[in-house]
């Protein structure tokens, strides 16, 4: 065990900043790679390899089915894991190198294969990277919050610090990725060459492995499950009973209007996240025709989101979470409206600052609001739906990401994107520029606006909980 892990083994004890930072560095590692996949994978397939954007979008959409199933499987594996390192860290150790290798292979599509074989390769590698390796990193990493400490304050602090490190991962990629592509490209006309992506991904994946190992060997799991045999038997019977009540729990959730609204809200927010992360690449490439603007536009979002994370905990002491969330959706809608109207870099940066603030307001409230919605449902129906309630929200987020990525690809394919033009340094048809503008501004502005109105008019969960508890 390296020196940064806090020396004591008390689950309720305080953690040192060395271990807090070591744990949070894991968020930097995986979000760095996840950010590249979300922002640059489509343009790699279309511009560097010459694949059809519509088919790639369909592959992304279909693959989300496997991604959702793998979450449940991985969660069960973590629960059943027994090792000297604990339940979570050992999986990070096992999966970081496979994640790195498969991600590099995802960005190394063999160009000598027939086109159909290339699509099969993409489908297989994309699912191995996301449904197997990334899930094998994410589920254990998030589980470590409850395994490293049982102290409620420390758990909250770890969650907040790791979110900051995730955002720093975005800032790091936004600031360096395009620069490295330019350095390693084999063409004078385009950044998007096989060589550029392969070498660049080799660098980032190697860094991801090193940072993950730093996380693994500088943290310590203190929360163990040492239960007597009788208690274990009772838990097993309880689990069997809960499985039998699956339909009852599902019915309770579907009758919970606040859970349904939150599920819709999370779906929309994550749909929108893909539209600005992936959309910024396409906007700079096919609207501004200046990839040097990418770092400025992307970091405007990430840095604004990063900054507001320090303010939202203070705001919650005076303002209900749902009001902060609703305000965040309004700010997000205004930010996207700015992107739809303006094209000058300075105004676009200002619009992206608003997007970052909006995501920060809404995202910072989401976990607490889910807990409130589950509490409301239990008071109303008597059914405790903590597990399924959170699983449903998580599924909505994944579907939002996958469908957003797919819709973006389908639309630009229908608009006539011609990857061969990029290789020649030529501009795409005007229809592609128009489509990217529409996707980057108007579509997410309308979607965020709809969620703002719905929550403003119909979301009063905290008020209803108070009234039910007082009744």
BELBELMO-V230641 format. One record per pair of residues at least 24 apart in sequence whose C-alpha atoms are under 8 Angstrom apart, sorted by the first residue. I is the first residue (numbers start at 0). J is the second residue. D is the distance in whole Angstrom. If there is no record, write none. Layout:
i:I j:J d:D
i:I j:J d:D
This chain:
i:0 j:216 d:6
i:0 j:217 d:7
i:1 j:216 d:6
i:1 j:217 d:5
i:2 j:217 d:7
i:3 j:217 d:5
i:3 j:218 d:7
i:4 j:216 d:8
i:4 j:217 d:5
i:4 j:218 d:5
i:4 j:219 d:6
i:5 j:218 d:8
i:5 j:219 d:8
i:8 j:221 d:6
i:9 j:221 d:7
i:10 j:147 d:7
i:10 j:148 d:5
i:10 j:149 d:5
i:10 j:150 d:7
i:10 j:221 d:5
i:10 j:222 d:6
i:11 j:148 d:6
i:11 j:149 d:5
i:11 j:150 d:5
i:12 j:148 d:8
i:12 j:150 d:7
i:13 j:150 d:7
i:13 j:153 d:7
i:14 j:153 d:7
i:17 j:217 d:8
i:18 j:217 d:6
i:18 j:218 d:6
i:19 j:157 d:6
i:19 j:160 d:8
i:20 j:160 d:8
i:20 j:161 d:8
i:21 j:213 d:7
i:21 j:214 d:5
i:21 j:215 d:8
i:21 j:217 d:6
i:21 j:218 d:7
i:22 j:157 d:8
i:22 j:161 d:7
i:22 j:214 d:5
i:22 j:215 d:8
i:22 j:217 d:8
i:22 j:218 d:6
i:23 j:157 d:7
i:23 j:160 d:6
i:23 j:161 d:4
i:23 j:162 d:8
i:23 j:164 d:6
i:23 j:165 d:8
i:23 j:214 d:8
i:24 j:161 d:7
i:24 j:164 d:6
i:24 j:210 d:7
i:24 j:211 d:7
i:24 j:213 d:8
i:24 j:214 d:6
i:25 j:140 d:7
i:25 j:161 d:8
i:25 j:210 d:7
i:25 j:211 d:5
i:25 j:214 d:6
i:26 j:161 d:6
i:26 j:162 d:7
i:26 j:164 d:6
i:26 j:165 d:5
i:26 j:168 d:8
i:27 j:161 d:8
i:27 j:164 d:5
i:27 j:165 d:5
i:27 j:166 d:7
i:27 j:167 d:7
i:27 j:168 d:5
i:28 j:165 d:8
i:28 j:168 d:7
i:28 j:206 d:8
i:28 j:207 d:5
i:28 j:208 d:8
i:28 j:210 d:6
i:28 j:211 d:6
i:29 j:133 d:8
i:29 j:136 d:8
i:29 j:137 d:8
i:29 j:207 d:7
i:30 j:165 d:6
i:30 j:168 d:6
i:30 j:169 d:7
i:31 j:165 d:8
i:31 j:168 d:5
i:31 j:169 d:6
i:31 j:171 d:8
i:31 j:172 d:6
i:31 j:203 d:8
i:31 j:207 d:8
i:32 j:203 d:7
i:32 j:204 d:7
i:32 j:207 d:8
i:34 j:169 d:6
i:34 j:172 d:7
i:34 j:276 d:8
i:35 j:172 d:7
i:37 j:273 d:7
i:37 j:276 d:7
i:37 j:277 d:6
i:37 j:404 d:8
i:38 j:273 d:8
i:38 j:276 d:5
i:38 j:277 d:4
i:38 j:278 d:8
i:38 j:279 d:8
i:38 j:280 d:7
i:39 j:277 d:7
i:39 j:280 d:7
i:40 j:106 d:8
i:41 j:408 d:8
i:42 j:191 d:8
i:42 j:281 d:8
i:43 j:106 d:8
i:43 j:191 d:6
i:43 j:192 d:8
i:43 j:196 d:8
i:45 j:418 d:5
i:46 j:191 d:6
i:46 j:192 d:8
i:46 j:418 d:5
i:46 j:419 d:7
i:46 j:421 d:6
i:46 j:422 d:7
i:47 j:191 d:5
i:47 j:192 d:5
i:47 j:193 d:6
i:47 j:418 d:8
i:47 j:422 d:8
i:48 j:108 d:7
i:48 j:110 d:7
i:48 j:192 d:8
i:48 j:193 d:7
i:49 j:418 d:5
i:49 j:419 d:7
i:50 j:114 d:8
i:50 j:418 d:8
i:51 j:412 d:7
i:52 j:408 d:5
i:52 j:409 d:7
i:52 j:411 d:7
i:52 j:412 d:5
i:52 j:416 d:8
i:53 j:405 d:8
i:53 j:408 d:5
i:53 j:409 d:4
i:53 j:410 d:8
i:53 j:411 d:8
i:53 j:412 d:5
i:53 j:413 d:7
i:54 j:409 d:8
i:55 j:118 d:8
i:55 j:405 d:8
i:55 j:408 d:7
i:56 j:404 d:7
i:56 j:405 d:4
i:56 j:406 d:7
i:56 j:407 d:8
i:56 j:408 d:5
i:56 j:409 d:6
i:57 j:405 d:6
i:57 j:409 d:8
i:58 j:122 d:6
i:58 j:405 d:8
i:59 j:401 d:6
i:59 j:402 d:8
i:59 j:404 d:7
i:59 j:405 d:6
i:60 j:401 d:5
i:60 j:402 d:6
i:60 j:404 d:8
i:60 j:405 d:6
i:62 j:122 d:8
i:62 j:125 d:8
i:62 j:126 d:6
i:63 j:397 d:7
i:63 j:398 d:7
i:63 j:401 d:6
i:65 j:126 d:7
i:65 j:130 d:6
i:66 j:126 d:7
i:66 j:129 d:7
i:66 j:130 d:4
i:66 j:131 d:8
i:66 j:134 d:8
i:66 j:397 d:8
i:67 j:130 d:8
i:67 j:394 d:6
i:67 j:397 d:7
i:69 j:130 d:6
i:69 j:131 d:7
i:69 j:134 d:7
i:70 j:130 d:8
i:70 j:134 d:6
i:70 j:138 d:7
i:73 j:134 d:7
i:73 j:135 d:6
i:73 j:138 d:7
i:74 j:138 d:6
i:74 j:139 d:8
i:77 j:138 d:8
i:77 j:139 d:7
i:84 j:219 d:8
i:84 j:220 d:7
i:85 j:220 d:6
i:86 j:139 d:7
i:86 j:146 d:8
i:87 j:139 d:4
i:87 j:140 d:6
i:87 j:142 d:6
i:87 j:143 d:6
i:87 j:146 d:8
i:88 j:139 d:7
i:88 j:140 d:7
i:88 j:143 d:7
i:88 j:215 d:6
i:88 j:220 d:8
i:89 j:215 d:8
i:90 j:135 d:7
i:90 j:136 d:7
i:90 j:139 d:6
i:91 j:135 d:7
i:91 j:136 d:6
i:91 j:139 d:7
i:91 j:140 d:7
i:91 j:211 d:7
i:91 j:212 d:8
i:91 j:215 d:7
i:92 j:211 d:8
i:92 j:212 d:7
i:92 j:215 d:7
i:94 j:132 d:6
i:94 j:135 d:6
i:94 j:136 d:6
i:95 j:132 d:8
i:95 j:136 d:7
i:95 j:207 d:8
i:95 j:208 d:6
i:95 j:211 d:7
i:96 j:208 d:6
i:97 j:132 d:7
i:98 j:128 d:6
i:98 j:132 d:5
i:98 j:133 d:6
i:99 j:204 d:5
i:99 j:205 d:7
i:99 j:207 d:7
i:99 j:208 d:7
i:100 j:204 d:8
i:101 j:127 d:7
i:101 j:128 d:6
i:102 j:128 d:6
i:102 j:200 d:8
i:102 j:204 d:8
i:103 j:197 d:7
i:103 j:200 d:6
i:103 j:201 d:6
i:103 j:204 d:7
i:106 j:193 d:8
i:106 j:196 d:6
i:106 j:197 d:6
i:106 j:200 d:7
i:107 j:193 d:7
i:107 j:196 d:8
i:107 j:197 d:6
i:143 j:220 d:7
i:145 j:222 d:7
i:146 j:220 d:5
i:146 j:221 d:6
i:146 j:222 d:5
i:146 j:223 d:7
i:147 j:218 d:7
i:147 j:219 d:6
i:147 j:220 d:4
i:147 j:221 d:5
i:147 j:222 d:6
i:148 j:220 d:7
i:148 j:221 d:6
i:148 j:222 d:6
i:149 j:222 d:7
i:163 j:305 d:6
i:163 j:308 d:8
i:166 j:301 d:6
i:166 j:302 d:8
i:166 j:304 d:8
i:166 j:305 d:6
i:167 j:301 d:8
i:167 j:305 d:8
i:169 j:298 d:8
i:169 j:301 d:7
i:170 j:297 d:8
i:170 j:298 d:6
i:170 j:301 d:6
i:170 j:302 d:7
i:173 j:293 d:7
i:173 j:294 d:5
i:173 j:297 d:6
i:173 j:298 d:6
i:174 j:294 d:5
i:174 j:295 d:8
i:174 j:298 d:7
i:175 j:294 d:8
i:177 j:290 d:7
i:177 j:291 d:8
i:177 j:293 d:8
i:177 j:294 d:8
i:188 j:421 d:8
i:188 j:422 d:7
i:188 j:423 d:6
i:188 j:424 d:5
i:189 j:421 d:7
i:189 j:422 d:6
i:189 j:423 d:8
i:189 j:424 d:6
i:191 j:422 d:8
i:247 j:382 d:8
i:248 j:382 d:6
i:248 j:383 d:7
i:248 j:384 d:6
i:248 j:387 d:8
i:249 j:387 d:8
i:251 j:376 d:7
i:251 j:380 d:7
i:251 j:382 d:7
i:251 j:384 d:8
i:252 j:376 d:7
i:252 j:384 d:7
i:252 j:388 d:7
i:255 j:372 d:8
i:255 j:375 d:8
i:255 j:376 d:6
i:257 j:372 d:6
i:257 j:458 d:7
i:257 j:460 d:7
i:258 j:369 d:7
i:258 j:372 d:5
i:258 j:373 d:7
i:258 j:388 d:8
i:260 j:454 d:8
i:260 j:458 d:8
i:261 j:368 d:8
i:261 j:369 d:7
i:261 j:392 d:8
i:262 j:391 d:7
i:262 j:392 d:5
i:262 j:395 d:6
i:263 j:395 d:7
i:264 j:450 d:6
i:265 j:392 d:7
i:265 j:395 d:6
i:265 j:396 d:6
i:265 j:399 d:8
i:266 j:395 d:5
i:266 j:396 d:5
i:266 j:397 d:8
i:266 j:398 d:7
i:266 j:399 d:5
i:266 j:400 d:8
i:267 j:399 d:6
i:267 j:446 d:7
i:267 j:447 d:7
i:267 j:450 d:8
i:268 j:358 d:8
i:268 j:396 d:8
i:268 j:399 d:8
i:268 j:447 d:8
i:269 j:396 d:6
i:269 j:397 d:8
i:269 j:399 d:5
i:269 j:400 d:5
i:269 j:403 d:8
i:270 j:396 d:8
i:270 j:399 d:4
i:270 j:400 d:5
i:270 j:401 d:8
i:270 j:402 d:7
i:270 j:403 d:5
i:270 j:404 d:8
i:271 j:403 d:7
i:271 j:443 d:6
i:272 j:400 d:7
i:273 j:400 d:6
i:273 j:403 d:6
i:273 j:404 d:6
i:274 j:403 d:7
i:274 j:404 d:7
i:274 j:407 d:7
i:274 j:438 d:7
i:274 j:439 d:6
i:274 j:443 d:7
i:275 j:439 d:6
i:277 j:404 d:8
i:278 j:435 d:7
i:278 j:438 d:7
i:278 j:439 d:6
i:279 j:439 d:7
i:281 j:435 d:7
i:282 j:432 d:8
i:282 j:435 d:6
i:282 j:436 d:7
i:282 j:439 d:7
i:285 j:426 d:7
i:285 j:427 d:7
i:285 j:431 d:7
i:285 j:432 d:6
i:285 j:435 d:8
i:286 j:432 d:5
i:286 j:435 d:7
i:286 j:436 d:7
i:287 j:342 d:8
i:292 j:344 d:8
i:295 j:348 d:7
i:296 j:344 d:8
i:296 j:347 d:7
i:296 j:348 d:5
i:296 j:351 d:7
i:297 j:351 d:8
i:299 j:348 d:6
i:299 j:349 d:8
i:299 j:351 d:6
i:299 j:352 d:5
i:299 j:355 d:7
i:300 j:351 d:5
i:300 j:352 d:5
i:300 j:353 d:8
i:300 j:354 d:6
i:300 j:355 d:4
i:300 j:356 d:8
i:301 j:355 d:6
i:302 j:352 d:8
i:302 j:355 d:7
i:303 j:352 d:6
i:303 j:353 d:8
i:303 j:355 d:5
i:303 j:356 d:6
i:303 j:359 d:8
i:304 j:355 d:4
i:304 j:356 d:5
i:304 j:357 d:8
i:304 j:358 d:7
i:304 j:359 d:5
i:305 j:359 d:7
i:307 j:356 d:6
i:307 j:359 d:6
i:307 j:360 d:7
i:308 j:359 d:6
i:308 j:360 d:8
i:308 j:363 d:7
i:311 j:360 d:7
i:311 j:363 d:7
i:319 j:461 d:8
i:320 j:364 d:6
i:320 j:367 d:8
i:320 j:368 d:7
i:321 j:364 d:7
i:321 j:368 d:7
i:321 j:454 d:8
i:321 j:458 d:7
i:321 j:459 d:8
i:321 j:460 d:8
i:321 j:461 d:8
i:322 j:455 d:8
i:323 j:360 d:6
i:323 j:361 d:7
i:323 j:364 d:7
i:324 j:360 d:6
i:324 j:361 d:4
i:324 j:362 d:8
i:324 j:364 d:6
i:324 j:365 d:8
i:325 j:361 d:7
i:325 j:450 d:8
i:325 j:451 d:6
i:325 j:454 d:6
i:325 j:455 d:6
i:326 j:357 d:8
i:326 j:360 d:7
i:326 j:361 d:8
i:326 j:451 d:7
i:327 j:356 d:7
i:327 j:357 d:4
i:327 j:358 d:6
i:327 j:359 d:7
i:327 j:360 d:5
i:327 j:361 d:5
i:328 j:357 d:6
i:328 j:358 d:8
i:328 j:361 d:7
i:328 j:447 d:6
i:328 j:448 d:7
i:328 j:450 d:7
i:328 j:451 d:5
i:329 j:357 d:7
i:329 j:447 d:7
i:329 j:448 d:6
i:329 j:451 d:6
i:330 j:354 d:7
i:330 j:356 d:7
i:330 j:357 d:5
i:331 j:355 d:8
i:331 j:356 d:7
i:331 j:357 d:4
i:331 j:358 d:7
i:331 j:444 d:7
i:331 j:447 d:7
i:332 j:443 d:7
i:332 j:444 d:4
i:332 j:445 d:7
i:332 j:446 d:8
i:332 j:447 d:5
i:332 j:448 d:5
i:333 j:444 d:7
i:334 j:444 d:8
i:335 j:439 d:7
i:335 j:440 d:5
i:335 j:441 d:7
i:335 j:443 d:6
i:335 j:444 d:5
i:336 j:440 d:6
i:336 j:441 d:6
i:336 j:444 d:5
i:337 j:440 d:7
i:338 j:439 d:7
i:338 j:440 d:5
i:338 j:441 d:8
i:339 j:436 d:7
i:339 j:437 d:7
i:339 j:439 d:7
i:339 j:440 d:4
i:339 j:441 d:6
i:340 j:440 d:8
i:371 j:460 d:7
i:371 j:461 d:7
i:372 j:460 d:7
i:374 j:464 d:8
i:375 j:460 d:7
i:375 j:463 d:8
i:375 j:464 d:6
i:378 j:464 d:8
i:378 j:467 d:7
i:407 j:438 d:7
i:410 j:434 d:7
i:411 j:435 d:7
